Amino acid sequence: MGKELKCSIKGFSSLPSLKEAREMIARAKINGPGKMMETHIFAAEHKKNVMNNMSSYMAWLDTMLVASRAECRRLMREIAEMTFTIIVGQVWFAPWKSLDENTMEVLGRQCKVELREIEIEI
């Protein structure tokens, strides 16, 4: 047996592809993940239009990629630390008093955290 910590945000089970996001923007029917991507798509397109040449734009994209990867690693480490504390330390999130309290609204979205025991096949 093992423990599983699952976090979910309603409407954010997956991100659309770049092509799908652009199609949503063009149709003006944007879901939550598409809306999250919209700002970044417009920023990259604006930067491409402002840059003098493609090589400087590609260099900017490379810089943004490195920064994004560093931020992703930082966030993954932070999530791993919290998960370890919850599973090994037998504690729950501060706003809630018990495991039964596991939902909250964040930025207008319903978020749910579940801790459950699962069978792990060896």
N, CA, C and O atoms as CSV, one atom per row, in Angstrom:
chain,resi,resn,atom,element,x,y,z
A,1,MET,N,N,0.843,-1.177,0.000
A,1,MET,CA,C,0.000,0.000,0.000
A,1,MET,C,C,0.895,1.250,0.000
A,1,MET,O,O,2.009,1.237,0.524
A,2,GLY,N,N,0.390,2.291,-0.585
A,2,GLY,CA,C,1.110,3.552,-0.630
A,2,GLY,C,C,0.125,4.702,-0.593
A,2,GLY,O,O,-1.084,4.494,-0.696
A,3,LYS,N,N,0.629,5.894,-0.447
A,3,LYS,CA,C,-0.234,7.071,-0.414
A,3,LYS,C,C,-0.081,7.850,-1.707
A,3,LYS,O,O,1.005,7.923,-2.281
A,4,GLU,N,N,-1.188,8.431,-2.157
A,4,GLU,CA,C,-1.203,9.239,-3.361
A,4,GLU,C,C,-1.813,10.595,-3.025
A,4,GLU,O,O,-2.884,10.668,-2.424
A,5,LEU,N,N,-1.137,11.652,-3.409
A,5,LEU,CA,C,-1.649,13.006,-3.232
A,5,LEU,C,C,-1.989,13.534,-4.618
A,5,LEU,O,O,-1.118,13.658,-5.479
A,6,LYS,N,N,-3.256,13.840,-4.822
A,6,LYS,CA,C,-3.719,14.299,-6.128
A,6,LYS,C,C,-4.326,15.685,-5.978
A,6,LYS,O,O,-5.217,15.899,-5.156
A,7,CYS,N,N,-3.834,16.625,-6.780
A,7,CYS,CA,C,-4.356,17.990,-6.788
A,7,CYS,C,C,-4.991,18.244,-8.151
A,7,CYS,O,O,-4.421,17.884,-9.181
A,8,SER,N,N,-6.162,18.858,-8.158
A,8,SER,CA,C,-6.817,19.142,-9.437
A,8,SER,C,C,-7.481,20.512,-9.382
A,8,SER,O,O,-7.923,20.970,-8.328
A,9,ILE,N,N,-7.540,21.147,-10.539
A,9,ILE,CA,C,-8.203,22.434,-10.693
A,9,ILE,C,C,-9.262,22.243,-11.770
A,9,ILE,O,O,-8.951,21.835,-12.890
A,10,LYS,N,N,-10.495,22.533,-11.435
A,10,LYS,CA,C,-11.597,22.304,-12.361
A,10,LYS,C,C,-11.364,23.083,-13.659
A,10,LYS,O,O,-11.129,24.291,-13.643
A,11,GLY,N,N,-11.435,22.358,-14.787
A,11,GLY,CA,C,-11.253,22.966,-16.090
A,11,GLY,C,C,-9.811,23.043,-16.552
A,11,GLY,O,O,-9.538,23.541,-17.644
A,12,PHE,N,N,-8.875,22.551,-15.730
A,12,PHE,CA,C,-7.457,22.627,-16.070
A,12,PHE,C,C,-6.815,21.242,-16.093
A,12,PHE,O,O,-5.687,21.076,-15.628
A,13,SER,N,N,-7.518,20.253,-16.625
A,13,SER,CA,C,-6.946,18.908,-16.650
A,13,SER,C,C,-5.840,18.792,-17.694
A,13,SER,O,O,-4.964,17.936,-17.576
A,14,SER,N,N,-5.874,19.654,-18.719
A,14,SER,CA,C,-4.817,19.629,-19.728
A,14,SER,C,C,-4.722,20.990,-20.414
A,14,SER,O,O,-5.668,21.778,-20.409
A,15,LEU,N,N,-3.555,21.241,-21.003
A,15,LEU,CA,C,-3.354,22.464,-21.780
A,15,LEU,C,C,-3.593,22.162,-23.253
A,15,LEU,O,O,-3.235,21.085,-23.730
A,16,PRO,N,N,-4.191,23.096,-23.974
A,16,PRO,CA,C,-4.348,22.881,-25.411
A,16,PRO,C,C,-2.999,23.038,-26.111
A,16,PRO,O,O,-2.077,23.652,-25.573
A,17,SER,N,N,-2.898,22.481,-27.304
A,17,SER,CA,C,-1.693,22.699,-28.104
A,17,SER,C,C,-1.676,24.165,-28.524
A,17,SER,O,O,-2.685,24.860,-28.409
A,18,LEU,N,N,-0.545,24.625,-29.005
A,18,LEU,CA,C,-0.430,26.012,-29.453
A,18,LEU,C,C,-1.426,26.281,-30.582
A,18,LEU,O,O,-2.065,27.333,-30.617
A,19,LYS,N,N,-1.554,25.329,-31.498
A,19,LYS,CA,C,-2.491,25.480,-32.611
A,19,LYS,C,C,-3.930,25.596,-32.093
A,19,LYS,O,O,-4.685,26.455,-32.549
A,20,GLU,N,N,-4.309,24.733,-31.143
A,20,GLU,CA,C,-5.659,24.777,-30.571
A,20,GLU,C,C,-5.901,26.093,-29.832
A,20,GLU,O,O,-6.985,26.670,-29.923
A,21,ALA,N,N,-4.891,26.564,-29.102
A,21,ALA,CA,C,-5.035,27.823,-28.373
A,21,ALA,C,C,-5.245,28.988,-29.333
A,21,ALA,O,O,-6.098,29.846,-29.102
A,22,ARG,N,N,-4.466,29.015,-30.406
A,22,ARG,CA,C,-4.642,30.086,-31.408
A,22,ARG,C,C,-6.027,30.024,-32.048
A,22,ARG,O,O,-6.633,31.065,-32.302
A,23,GLU,N,N,-6.535,28.820,-32.312
A,23,GLU,CA,C,-7.876,28.671,-32.878
A,23,GLU,C,C,-8.935,29.181,-31.897
A,23,GLU,O,O,-9.889,29.844,-32.303
A,24,MET,N,N,-8.766,28.872,-30.603
A,24,MET,CA,C,-9.703,29.362,-29.585
A,24,MET,C,C,-9.695,30.888,-29.529
A,24,MET,O,O,-10.748,31.519,-29.436
A,25,ILE,N,N,-8.502,31.471,-29.585
A,25,ILE,CA,C,-8.377,32.931,-29.543
A,25,ILE,C,C,-9.058,33.541,-30.758
A,25,ILE,O,O,-9.770,34.538,-30.636
A,26,ALA,N,N,-8.848,32.954,-31.918
A,26,ALA,CA,C,-9.446,33.469,-33.156
A,26,ALA,C,C,-10.977,33.404,-33.104
A,26,ALA,O,O,-11.659,34.298,-33.604
A,27,ARG,N,N,-11.507,32.339,-32.494
A,27,ARG,CA,C,-12.963,32.182,-32.369
A,27,ARG,C,C,-13.529,32.955,-31.182
A,27,ARG,O,O,-14.747,33.051,-31.028
A,28,ALA,N,N,-12.658,33.504,-30.347
A,28,ALA,CA,C,-13.054,34.206,-29.118
A,28,ALA,C,C,-13.821,33.287,-28.175
A,28,ALA,O,O,-14.710,33.732,-27.449
A,29,LYS,N,N,-13.471,32.001,-28.189
A,29,LYS,CA,C,-14.038,31.018,-27.254
A,29,LYS,C,C,-12.868,30.351,-26.547
A,29,LYS,O,O,-12.399,29.284,-26.941
A,30,ILE,N,N,-12.413,31.014,-25.491
A,30,ILE,CA,C,-11.197,30.580,-24.809
A,30,ILE,C,C,-11.557,29.954,-23.467
A,30,ILE,O,O,-12.280,30.552,-22.670
A,31,ASN,N,N,-11.049,28.741,-23.217
A,31,ASN,CA,C,-11.247,28.126,-21.910
A,31,ASN,C,C,-10.151,28.615,-20.957
A,31,ASN,O,O,-9.302,29.415,-21.349
A,32,GLY,N,N,-10.167,28.145,-19.725
A,32,GLY,CA,C,-9.191,28.589,-18.723
A,32,GLY,C,C,-7.743,28.404,-19.132
A,32,GLY,O,O,-6.972,29.363,-19.096
A,33,PRO,N,N,-7.345,27.182,-19.527
A,33,PRO,CA,C,-5.958,26.993,-19.939
A,33,PRO,C,C,-5.586,27.825,-21.168
A,33,PRO,O,O,-4.465,28.327,-21.253
A,34,GLY,N,N,-6.502,27.977,-22.109
A,34,GLY,CA,C,-6.242,28.801,-23.288
A,34,GLY,C,C,-6.047,30.252,-22.910
A,34,GLY,O,O,-5.193,30.938,-23.473
A,35,LYS,N,N,-6.839,30.726,-21.951
A,35,LYS,CA,C,-6.715,32.108,-21.468
A,35,LYS,C,C,-5.355,32.322,-20.809
A,35,LYS,O,O,-4.740,33.379,-20.948
A,36,MET,N,N,-4.902,31.300,-20.091
A,36,MET,CA,C,-3.598,31.379,-19.438
A,36,MET,C,C,-2.485,31.485,-20.486
A,36,MET,O,O,-1.487,32.170,-20.264
A,37,MET,N,N,-2.651,30.819,-21.608
A,37,MET,CA,C,-1.648,30.827,-22.673
A,37,MET,C,C,-1.734,32.083,-23.532
A,37,MET,O,O,-0.735,32.492,-24.124
A,38,GLU,N,N,-2.909,32.701,-23.612
A,38,GLU,CA,C,-3.149,33.828,-24.518
A,38,GLU,C,C,-2.148,34.965,-24.321
A,38,GLU,O,O,-1.590,35.469,-25.295
A,39,THR,N,N,-1.918,35.367,-23.096
A,39,THR,CA,C,-0.996,36.468,-22.809
A,39,THR,C,C,0.403,36.168,-23.338
A,39,THR,O,O,1.056,37.036,-23.917
A,40,HIS,N,N,0.852,34.942,-23.136
A,40,HIS,CA,C,2.197,34.559,-23.561
A,40,HIS,C,C,2.310,34.449,-25.084
A,40,HIS,O,O,3.347,34.772,-25.664
A,41,ILE,N,N,1.241,33.993,-25.714
A,41,ILE,CA,C,1.231,33.921,-27.181
A,41,ILE,C,C,1.344,35.326,-27.759
A,41,ILE,O,O,2.145,35.570,-28.661
A,42,PHE,N,N,0.532,36.258,-27.231
A,42,PHE,CA,C,0.571,37.641,-27.718
A,42,PHE,C,C,1.927,38.286,-27.448
A,42,PHE,O,O,2.440,39.029,-28.284
A,43,ALA,N,N,2.511,38.001,-26.274
A,43,ALA,CA,C,3.819,38.585,-25.943
A,43,ALA,C,C,4.894,38.088,-26.907
A,43,ALA,O,O,5.724,38.875,-27.363
A,44,ALA,N,N,4.888,36.793,-27.221
A,44,ALA,CA,C,5.886,36.239,-28.137
A,44,ALA,C,C,5.692,36.796,-29.550
A,44,ALA,O,O,6.666,37.108,-30.235
A,45,GLU,N,N,4.441,36.920,-29.983
A,45,GLU,CA,C,4.181,37.470,-31.321
A,45,GLU,C,C,4.579,38.942,-31.399
A,45,GLU,O,O,5.118,39.396,-32.408
A,46,HIS,N,N,4.306,39.678,-30.326
A,46,HIS,CA,C,4.693,41.092,-30.283
A,46,HIS,C,C,6.218,41.231,-30.347
A,46,HIS,O,O,6.754,42.052,-31.092
A,47,LYS,N,N,6.894,40.414,-29.552
A,47,LYS,CA,C,8.362,40.462,-29.528
A,47,LYS,C,C,8.929,40.134,-30.910
A,47,LYS,O,O,9.895,40.759,-31.348
A,48,LYS,N,N,8.334,39.160,-31.594
A,48,LYS,CA,C,8.786,38.786,-32.929
A,48,LYS,C,C,8.620,39.951,-33.907
A,48,LYS,O,O,9.479,40.176,-34.759
A,49,ASN,N,N,7.517,40.689,-33.782
A,49,ASN,CA,C,7.272,41.831,-34.666
A,49,ASN,C,C,8.205,42.999,-34.368
A,49,ASN,O,O,8.548,43.760,-35.273
A,50,VAL,N,N,8.620,43.151,-33.112
A,50,VAL,CA,C,9.477,44.268,-32.701
A,50,VAL,C,C,10.950,43.996,-33.007
A,50,VAL,O,O,11.703,44.920,-33.313
A,51,MET,N,N,11.356,42.738,-32.924
A,51,MET,CA,C,12.763,42.390,-33.153
A,51,MET,C,C,13.172,42.699,-34.591
A,51,MET,O,O,12.364,42.631,-35.517
A,52,ASN,N,N,14.460,43.043,-34.750
A,52,ASN,CA,C,14.978,43.379,-36.073
A,52,ASN,C,C,15.128,42.177,-36.991
A,52,ASN,O,O,14.868,42.267,-38.190
A,53,ASN,N,N,15.551,41.043,-36.418
A,53,ASN,CA,C,15.765,39.867,-37.256
A,53,ASN,C,C,15.410,38.589,-36.505
A,53,ASN,O,O,15.215,38.590,-35.289
A,54,MET,N,N,15.332,37.515,-37.255
A,54,MET,CA,C,14.922,36.229,-36.682
A,54,MET,C,C,15.949,35.692,-35.699
A,54,MET,O,O,15.573,35.055,-34.715
A,55,SER,N,N,17.239,35.929,-35.938
A,55,SER,CA,C,18.254,35.397,-35.024
A,55,SER,C,C,18.162,36.034,-33.639
A,55,SER,O,O,18.350,35.343,-32.638
A,56,SER,N,N,17.876,37.332,-33.558
A,56,SER,CA,C,17.726,37.968,-32.239
A,56,SER,C,C,16.445,37.479,-31.557
A,56,SER,O,O,16.409,37.336,-30.335
A,57,TYR,N,N,15.405,37.227,-32.339
A,57,TYR,CA,C,14.159,36.682,-31.781
A,57,TYR,C,C,14.401,35.277,-31.226
A,57,TYR,O,O,13.926,34.946,-30.139
A,58,MET,N,N,15.138,34.457,-31.969
A,58,MET,CA,C,15.440,33.100,-31.511
A,58,MET,C,C,16.310,33.133,-30.250
A,58,MET,O,O,16.138,32.302,-29.359
A,59,ALA,N,N,17.238,34.085,-30.171
A,59,ALA,CA,C,18.067,34.230,-28.973
A,59,ALA,C,C,17.195,34.608,-27.774
A,59,ALA,O,O,17.397,34.105,-26.669
A,60,TRP,N,N,16.228,35.494,-27.998
A,60,TRP,CA,C,15.297,35.881,-26.927
A,60,TRP,C,C,14.477,34.669,-26.482
A,60,TRP,O,O,14.285,34.454,-25.286
A,61,LEU,N,N,13.994,33.879,-27.446
A,61,LEU,CA,C,13.237,32.674,-27.108
A,61,LEU,C,C,14.081,31.695,-26.292
A,61,LEU,O,O,13.588,31.093,-25.338
A,62,ASP,N,N,15.356,31.537,-26.668
A,62,ASP,CA,C,16.251,30.654,-25.912
A,62,ASP,C,C,16.416,31.139,-24.475
A,62,ASP,O,O,16.411,30.339,-23.540
A,63,THR,N,N,16.563,32.455,-24.304
A,63,THR,CA,C,16.680,33.041,-22.961
A,63,THR,C,C,15.413,32.777,-22.150
A,63,THR,O,O,15.483,32.430,-20.971
A,64,MET,N,N,14.261,32.943,-22.788
A,64,MET,CA,C,12.985,32.697,-22.111
A,64,MET,C,C,12.828,31.223,-21.750
A,64,MET,O,O,12.280,30.892,-20.698
A,65,LEU,N,N,13.307,30.343,-22.620
A,65,LEU,CA,C,13.238,28.907,-22.363
A,65,LEU,C,C,14.067,28.535,-21.141
A,65,LEU,O,O,13.609,27.779,-20.284
A,66,VAL,N,N,15.274,29.059,-21.059
A,66,VAL,CA,C,16.150,28.783,-19.912
A,66,VAL,C,C,15.492,29.280,-18.620
A,66,VAL,O,O,15.481,28.569,-17.615
A,67,ALA,N,N,14.949,30.490,-18.647
A,67,ALA,CA,C,14.282,31.050,-17.463
A,67,ALA,C,C,13.055,30.225,-17.088
A,67,ALA,O,O,12.808,29.986,-15.906
A,68,SER,N,N,12.290,29.790,-18.079
A,68,SER,CA,C,11.087,28.987,-17.815
A,68,SER,C,C,11.442,27.641,-17.204
A,68,SER,O,O,10.774,27.174,-16.282
A,69,ARG,N,N,12.494,27.020,-17.721
A,69,ARG,CA,C,12.920,25.734,-17.158
A,69,ARG,C,C,13.374,25.888,-15.712
A,69,ARG,O,O,13.064,25.045,-14.871
A,70,ALA,N,N,14.105,26.955,-15.418
A,70,ALA,CA,C,14.562,27.199,-14.044
A,70,ALA,C,C,13.371,27.399,-13.111
A,70,ALA,O,O,13.353,26.863,-12.004
A,71,GLU,N,N,12.385,28.162,-13.549
A,71,GLU,CA,C,11.190,28.395,-12.734
A,71,GLU,C,C,10.398,27.100,-12.550
A,71,GLU,O,O,9.874,26.840,-11.468
A,72,CYS,N,N,10.312,26.299,-13.595
A,72,CYS,CA,C,9.617,25.017,-13.519
A,72,CYS,C,C,10.298,24.094,-12.504
A,72,CYS,O,O,9.628,23.449,-11.698
A,73,ARG,N,N,11.613,24.036,-12.548
A,73,ARG,CA,C,12.361,23.203,-11.593
A,73,ARG,C,C,12.163,23.696,-10.161
A,73,ARG,O,O,12.013,22.893,-9.240
A,74,ARG,N,N,12.163,25.022,-9.976
A,74,ARG,CA,C,11.957,25.581,-8.641
A,74,ARG,C,C,10.582,25.191,-8.115
A,74,ARG,O,O,10.445,24.777,-6.963
A,75,LEU,N,N,9.565,25.323,-8.960
A,75,LEU,CA,C,8.203,24.988,-8.546
A,75,LEU,C,C,8.045,23.491,-8.285
A,75,LEU,O,O,7.357,23.096,-7.344
A,76,MET,N,N,8.678,22.659,-9.110
A,76,MET,CA,C,8.604,21.209,-8.900
A,76,MET,C,C,9.251,20.819,-7.568
A,76,MET,O,O,8.766,19.932,-6.866
A,77,ARG,N,N,10.341,21.488,-7.236
A,77,ARG,CA,C,10.997,21.205,-5.949
A,77,ARG,C,C,10.095,21.635,-4.788
A,77,ARG,O,O,9.969,20.917,-3.797
A,78,GLU,N,N,9.481,22.787,-4.915
A,78,GLU,CA,C,8.581,23.283,-3.872
A,78,GLU,C,C,7.389,22.330,-3.690
A,78,GLU,O,O,6.989,22.037,-2.563
A,79,ILE,N,N,6.837,21.858,-4.793
A,79,ILE,CA,C,5.719,20.911,-4.731
A,79,ILE,C,C,6.175,19.601,-4.092
A,79,ILE,O,O,5.454,19.026,-3.277
A,80,ALA,N,N,7.369,19.128,-4.456
A,80,ALA,CA,C,7.898,17.888,-3.889
A,80,ALA,C,C,8.092,18.020,-2.381
A,80,ALA,O,O,7.795,17.088,-1.633
A,81,GLU,N,N,8.585,19.164,-1.934
A,81,GLU,CA,C,8.779,19.386,-0.498
A,81,GLU,C,C,7.449,19.366,0.244
A,81,GLU,O,O,7.334,18.759,1.309
A,82,MET,N,N,6.431,20.043,-0.328
A,82,MET,CA,C,5.112,20.046,0.316
A,82,MET,C,C,4.509,18.643,0.338
A,82,MET,O,O,3.942,18.221,1.346
A,83,THR,N,N,4.633,17.931,-0.771
A,83,THR,CA,C,4.090,16.576,-0.859
A,83,THR,C,C,4.772,15.661,0.151
A,83,THR,O,O,4.107,14.877,0.827
A,84,PHE,N,N,6.075,15.756,0.254
A,84,PHE,CA,C,6.825,14.948,1.220
A,84,PHE,C,C,6.357,15.249,2.643
A,84,PHE,O,O,6.150,14.336,3.442
A,85,THR,N,N,6.193,16.522,2.950
A,85,THR,CA,C,5.740,16.921,4.290
A,85,THR,C,C,4.368,16.353,4.598
A,85,THR,O,O,4.124,15.882,5.709
A,86,ILE,N,N,3.472,16.393,3.624
A,86,ILE,CA,C,2.107,15.906,3.842
A,86,ILE,C,C,2.088,14.390,3.999
A,86,ILE,O,O,1.449,13.869,4.913
A,87,ILE,N,N,2.786,13.676,3.110
A,87,ILE,CA,C,2.734,12.219,3.136
A,87,ILE,C,C,3.540,11.637,4.291
A,87,ILE,O,O,3.036,10.787,5.023
A,88,VAL,N,N,4.773,12.076,4.465
A,88,VAL,CA,C,5.634,11.506,5.497
A,88,VAL,C,C,5.356,12.130,6.861
A,88,VAL,O,O,5.337,11.434,7.876
A,89,GLY,N,N,5.143,13.432,6.880
A,89,GLY,CA,C,4.937,14.125,8.151
A,89,GLY,C,C,3.546,13.991,8.717
A,89,GLY,O,O,3.290,14.417,9.843
A,90,GLN,N,N,2.635,13.400,7.949
A,90,GLN,CA,C,1.256,13.188,8.405
A,90,GLN,C,C,0.575,14.500,8.819
A,90,GLN,O,O,-0.154,14.545,9.809
A,91,VAL,N,N,0.824,15.564,8.048
A,91,VAL,CA,C,0.166,16.847,8.299
A,91,VAL,C,C,-0.720,17.174,7.101
A,91,VAL,O,O,-0.588,16.566,6.038
A,92,TRP,N,N,-1.615,18.130,7.277
A,92,TRP,CA,C,-2.512,18.551,6.204
A,92,TRP,C,C,-2.338,20.037,5.992
A,92,TRP,O,O,-1.705,20.701,6.814
A,93,PHE,N,N,-2.873,20.575,4.929
A,93,PHE,CA,C,-2.715,21.987,4.618
A,93,PHE,C,C,-3.292,22.858,5.735
A,93,PHE,O,O,-4.326,22.535,6.319
A,94,ALA,N,N,-2.611,23.958,6.020
A,94,ALA,CA,C,-2.947,24.825,7.146
A,94,ALA,C,C,-4.399,25.331,7.165
A,94,ALA,O,O,-4.995,25.347,8.242
A,95,PRO,N,N,-5.000,25.741,6.046
A,95,PRO,CA,C,-6.355,26.277,6.136
A,95,PRO,C,C,-7.400,25.242,6.544
A,95,PRO,O,O,-8.495,25.608,6.971
A,96,TRP,N,N,-7.077,23.961,6.418
A,96,TRP,CA,C,-8.053,22.914,6.699
A,96,TRP,C,C,-7.718,22.184,7.985
A,96,TRP,O,O,-6.552,22.009,8.338
A,97,LYS,N,N,-8.762,21.763,8.676
A,97,LYS,CA,C,-8.572,21.086,9.953
A,97,LYS,C,C,-8.457,19.569,9.815
A,97,LYS,O,O,-7.860,18.920,10.674
A,98,SER,N,N,-9.025,18.985,8.736
A,98,SER,CA,C,-8.978,17.537,8.559
A,98,SER,C,C,-8.900,17.193,7.074
A,98,SER,O,O,-9.037,18.059,6.211
A,99,LEU,N,N,-8.675,15.902,6.797
A,99,LEU,CA,C,-8.609,15.425,5.417
A,99,LEU,C,C,-9.940,15.584,4.691
A,99,LEU,O,O,-9.981,15.613,3.461
A,100,ASP,N,N,-11.033,15.688,5.456
A,100,ASP,CA,C,-12.353,15.867,4.852
A,100,ASP,C,C,-12.493,17.241,4.210
A,100,ASP,O,O,-13.269,17.415,3.271
A,101,GLU,N,N,-11.746,18.213,4.714
A,101,GLU,CA,C,-11.751,19.545,4.115
A,101,GLU,C,C,-10.661,19.554,3.044
A,101,GLU,O,O,-9.472,19.539,3.362
A,102,ASN,N,N,-11.074,19.578,1.775
A,102,ASN,CA,C,-10.069,19.452,0.727
A,102,ASN,C,C,-10.368,20.272,-0.526
A,102,ASN,O,O,-9.753,20.038,-1.566
A,103,THR,N,N,-11.285,21.215,-0.454
A,103,THR,CA,C,-11.570,22.051,-1.620
A,103,THR,C,C,-11.495,23.533,-1.234
A,103,THR,O,O,-11.787,23.918,-0.102
A,104,MET,N,N,-11.101,24.332,-2.199
A,104,MET,CA,C,-11.101,25.779,-2.010
A,104,MET,C,C,-11.138,26.448,-3.378
A,104,MET,O,O,-10.824,25.829,-4.394
A,105,GLU,N,N,-11.517,27.690,-3.390
A,105,GLU,CA,C,-11.533,28.442,-4.634
A,105,GLU,C,C,-10.286,29.307,-4.705
A,105,GLU,O,O,-9.972,30.052,-3.777
A,106,VAL,N,N,-9.582,29.194,-5.820
A,106,VAL,CA,C,-8.372,29.980,-6.055
A,106,VAL,C,C,-8.519,30.653,-7.412
A,106,VAL,O,O,-8.677,29.986,-8.434
A,107,LEU,N,N,-8.466,31.969,-7.413
A,107,LEU,CA,C,-8.596,32.746,-8.648
A,107,LEU,C,C,-9.838,32.350,-9.445
A,107,LEU,O,O,-9.794,32.245,-10.671
A,108,GLY,N,N,-10.925,32.135,-8.745
A,108,GLY,CA,C,-12.194,31.820,-9.393
A,108,GLY,C,C,-12.324,30.387,-9.867
A,108,GLY,O,O,-13.288,30.054,-10.556
A,109,ARG,N,N,-11.384,29.538,-9.518
A,109,ARG,CA,C,-11.415,28.128,-9.937
A,109,ARG,C,C,-11.510,27.220,-8.726
A,109,ARG,O,O,-10.868,27.461,-7.704
A,110,GLN,N,N,-12.316,26.175,-8.846
A,110,GLN,CA,C,-12.466,25.196,-7.778
A,110,GLN,C,C,-11.259,24.261,-7.769
A,110,GLN,O,O,-10.981,23.595,-8.766
A,111,CYS,N,N,-10.543,24.209,-6.648
A,111,CYS,CA,C,-9.370,23.355,-6.500
A,111,CYS,C,C,-9.665,22.270,-5.471
A,111,CYS,O,O,-10.338,22.515,-4.469
A,112,LYS,N,N,-9.161,21.084,-5.728
A,112,LYS,CA,C,-9.409,19.954,-4.830
A,112,LYS,C,C,-8.110,19.190,-4.621
A,112,LYS,O,O,-7.347,18.968,-5.560
A,113,VAL,N,N,-7.870,18.788,-3.368
A,113,VAL,CA,C,-6.700,17.998,-3.011
A,113,VAL,C,C,-7.203,16.722,-2.353
A,113,VAL,O,O,-8.032,16.763,-1.444
A,114,GLU,N,N,-6.692,15.587,-2.824
A,114,GLU,CA,C,-7.100,14.301,-2.265
A,114,GLU,C,C,-5.873,13.508,-1.845
A,114,GLU,O,O,-4.911,13.377,-2.601
A,115,LEU,N,N,-5.921,12.983,-0.634
A,115,LEU,CA,C,-4.881,12.080,-0.144
A,115,LEU,C,C,-5.560,10.749,0.093
A,115,LEU,O,O,-6.504,10.650,0.877
A,116,ARG,N,N,-5.069,9.721,-0.594
A,116,ARG,CA,C,-5.706,8.422,-0.436
A,116,ARG,C,C,-4.665,7.313,-0.477
A,116,ARG,O,O,-3.545,7.503,-0.953
A,117,GLU,N,N,-5.059,6.157,0.030
A,117,GLU,CA,C,-4.189,4.998,0.001
A,117,GLU,C,C,-4.492,4.228,-1.278
A,117,GLU,O,O,-5.649,4.019,-1.642
A,118,ILE,N,N,-3.425,3.815,-1.947
A,118,ILE,CA,C,-3.569,3.039,-3.178
A,118,ILE,C,C,-2.720,1.777,-3.070
A,118,ILE,O,O,-1.742,1.726,-2.324
A,119,GLU,N,N,-3.117,0.768,-3.829
A,119,GLU,CA,C,-2.337,-0.456,-3.871
A,119,GLU,C,C,-1.309,-0.323,-4.985
A,119,GLU,O,O,-1.642,0.006,-6.124
A,120,ILE,N,N,-0.074,-0.581,-4.640
A,120,ILE,CA,C,1.029,-0.488,-5.605
A,120,ILE,C,C,1.445,-1.908,-5.965
A,120,ILE,O,O,1.876,-2.680,-5.108
A,121,GLU,N,N,1.309,-2.240,-7.252
A,121,GLU,CA,C,1.697,-3.570,-7.692
A,121,GLU,C,C,3.213,-3.642,-7.867
A,121,GLU,O,O,3.835,-2.735,-8.420
A,122,ILE,N,N,3.777,-4.718,-7.394
A,122,ILE,CA,C,5.220,-4.905,-7.495
A,122,ILE,C,C,5.528,-5.927,-8.572
A,122,ILE,O,O,6.695,-6.231,-8.818
